[in-house]
Amino acid sequence: MLIPCLACESRFRPDEYFRACHDYHRGKDVVAWTCPRCGNQDELRVFTGELGFGYARHGGFDVSDRVRVPGLRRRREDLRLDISLDHEVWRVPTRAHRFADARHRLVGAH
């Protein structure tokens, strides 16, 4: 299974694709993704069995394109979204959680 970048049409194995996911926005239920090849940034929503691509609109997120990913599952946690496929799990932290971790590392370094 290969998952495409909608901008440059490169295709990625699931591990490479989901490792490029970052910044889960819990309120909009979207994940930011940056293409490892072209650097394009997309927002996407993870559904059971598919990814939904779209854009922010009226405080929400409108899905305009869908890509089937059989076996894809999701689980919302307090500070992250867990994406799973087969036996692999990718954890996408919320932006606030990511920044809190960075601040903690900076404070601990002094």
N, C-alpha and C positions, 0 to 999 in steps of 0.2 A: 504494500500500500504506500503510495506517495501522495503527499499533500502539497498543493500548489501555492506559490505566492501569486496573488492576483495581479500584481504590478509587473513583475519581470517574467512570470510564467516558469520560474525555476521550480523544481519539485524536490520535496524533502521526505526522508523517512520520518516516522512519527517522533523518534527520540530527538532528532535534530530540530524538528519543527517545534515541539513543545518545550524544549530547553530555551528557545528564543522568546517564549512568553514571559511577560513581566507585568507588574503593576495591575493587580486585580482591583477593579472599582466595584465594591460590593453594592453600592446604591444603584448603579446602572446595570450591574451584573455583567460586566464586560471585562475582557482581558486585553491588555496592550501587547502587540506582537511586533517585533522588528525583524525583517528579512535578513538572514545572515549573508545573503549575496548582494542585494541591491540597496539595503538600508531603509527600504520603505517601511513605514509604520502603519499598522492597521489596528482597528479595534474589532474584536470578535466576541461572540457569545458562544459558549460551549453548551451544546444540547446532548442528550442521549443519542448517540449514533450519527451526529453531524456537527459541523461548525457553521455558525451564521455570521456573515460579514455585513456591515452596514455603516451607519453613521448616527451621531448624536442628533436628537431632534426633540424639542419641547421638554427637555429634562429627562428624556428616556433614550432608547436606542432602537432604531428601526432596522430590521434585517432585510437586506435587499438581495443577497446571494447566499446560497447554502452549498456546502461541500459535504458529501456523505463520508463518514468514517465509521464503518461497521465495528461495533464493540466498544465504541467510545462511551465513557461514563464520567460523571462529575459529582463532586461532593463539596458543598459549601461549608466552610468552617468560619469561625469568628474572624480570623485575620488572614485568611487565604482561601483559594479555590484549589481543590485537589482534582487533577485531571488524570484519568486512568484508562489504559488500553491494554488488554491482555493482562499481564502480571506487572506492568510498569506503572508507576505513579509519578506525576510531576506536580510539585507544589508551587503555586503562583501566589506570592504574598501580596497583601494590600499595600498600597503606597505608604500609608501611615505606619504600618508595621516595618516596612523596609527602612524608612527614615528613622524610626525609633531605634532599630538595630544599629544603624550607622552612628547615631548620637551616642549610644551606649558604648560602642567601640572607641569613639573619640574621647569620651570622658574617662574611660578605663585606661587609656594610653598615657594620661598625664600623671 
